[in-house]
């Protein structure tokens, strides 16, 4: 009877609850804005992202010249929003 209860318990346990995606809004808005203005978001293999400005933005006008790395989606969103205002 015990093994039957264990099997039924495994069968009828509720699925694990999904954790909320805390970065969804930043990620979706960043991707939408980047696509619209030609800003490139490059995912790095070891983690993080590089955000590259649009082709028509000069290096002297690039506020992030030399440092395009972002560690999270909140940083990506800030960088994309900054480039958005300069194009």
C-alpha positions in Angstrom: 0.0 0.0 0.0 2.9 2.4 0.8 4.4 2.0 -2.7 1.0 2.7 -4.2 0.6 5.9 -2.2 4.1 7.0 -3.2 3.4 6.5 -6.9 0.0 8.2 -6.7 1.6 11.0 -4.7 4.2 11.6 -7.5 1.5 11.4 -10.1 -0.9 13.9 -8.5 1.6 16.5 -7.1 1.0 19.9 -8.5 3.6 21.4 -10.8 6.2 23.7 -9.4 5.2 27.3 -9.4 6.8 29.5 -12.0 8.8 32.3 -10.7 7.8 35.7 -12.2 10.0 37.1 -15.0 11.3 40.3 -13.4 13.1 41.4 -16.5 10.4 40.9 -19.0 9.4 44.5 -19.4 13.0 45.8 -19.8 13.8 43.0 -22.2 10.8 43.4 -24.5 11.0 47.2 -24.5 14.8 47.1 -25.2 14.3 44.7 -28.1 11.4 46.7 -29.6 13.3 50.0 -29.4 16.5 48.6 -30.7 14.8 47.0 -33.7 13.1 50.3 -34.6 16.2 52.4 -34.5 18.9 50.0 -35.7 20.6 49.5 -32.3 22.2 46.1 -31.9 22.0 44.0 -28.7 24.6 41.3 -28.8 24.3 38.4 -26.3 27.7 37.3 -25.1 28.6 33.7 -24.6 29.9 34.1 -21.1 26.9 36.2 -20.0 26.0 39.8 -20.4 25.3 41.9 -23.5 27.0 44.4 -25.6 24.8 47.2 -26.9 26.0 48.8 -30.1 24.8 52.2 -31.4 23.1 52.7 -34.7 25.4 52.9 -37.7 24.7 56.6 -38.3 25.9 57.7 -34.8 29.5 59.0 -34.8 32.0 57.7 -32.2 32.3 61.2 -30.8 28.6 61.3 -30.2 28.5 57.9 -28.6 28.0 58.4 -24.8 29.2 54.8 -24.1 32.2 54.8 -26.5 34.6 52.1 -25.3 32.2 50.5 -22.8 29.3 48.8 -24.4 28.9 46.0 -21.9 25.8 45.5 -19.8 25.4 42.9 -17.1 21.6 42.8 -17.0 18.4 43.9 -18.8 17.9 47.0 -16.7 21.3 48.2 -17.9 20.5 47.3 -21.5 17.3 49.2 -21.3 19.1 52.3 -20.0 21.7 52.1 -22.8 19.1 51.6 -25.6 17.0 54.4 -24.2 20.0 56.7 -24.3 20.8 55.8 -27.9 17.1 56.2 -28.7 17.3 59.8 -27.7 20.4 60.5 -29.8 19.2 59.2 -33.1 
